[in-house]
Amino acid sequence: MGETRKIRTGRHCIFMMHVHLVFVTKLRHNVFTDAHLTRMEEIMRSVCTDFECELMEFNGEDNHVHLLVNFPPKVAVTKLVNSLKGVSSRRLRQEFPDLVQRYWRANKLWSGSYFAGTVGGAPLTAVRQYIERQNRPV
């Protein structure tokens, strides 16, 4: 079994659950650079680790990001999403003053909505390739 078939175990269960998440910036403003996305990936990996999840793939463009997360059944996707968006918004605005200037009025980086799709119909390799091929800003 390869990396995409990594079966995890819990105390009373065996599982392999993945979710594809997409977060869009507030008002779809084009604000991200490669430096923003690099730091955001570090922050989101840390949040995933706190939830006992694994961020398998991360990439994005100037106004949205894609994540592929392997998560245990005890984690509610909504709680994970709230934490990922909240922590990343707060830390990025602290570390990058240019983001604060862009969103000074709303004091939010992300749109209130998000996409979450379970991955199972398409092979994980196809989803990973899709995320890898995002047109990352320079």
C-alpha positions, 0 to 999 in steps of 0.5 A: 500500500502506497502513501495514498492508501495509508490506513490509520488506527484509533483506539476503537477504529481503523480509518482512512478519511480525507477531505478537500477544503477550499478557502476563499479570501473576503470579497475574492480580493487577490492578496496572496503572494508566495511568501503568504502561502508559504507561511500559511502552509506552516500555520495550517500544518501546525493547526492540523497537528493540534487536531491529530490531522495530517495536511497532505497537500497545500497550494493556492492562488492569489485569492484562494487556497486548497488543502487535502487533509487526512483526519480522524473520525473524532474530528468535526470538519466544521471545527477543523475549518473554523480553527484553520481559518481563524488561526491563519487569519489572525497570524497572517494579519499579525505577521504581514501588515499588507494584509491588515491594510487590505482588510482594515475594515472587515478585520477578516481575511477569509470569506465566511463560506468554504468548500469541503468535499470528501475524497473517495470518488476520485483517486487521491493522486488526481486530487493531489495533482489538481492542488499541485497545479494551482497557479501559485503567485510569484 
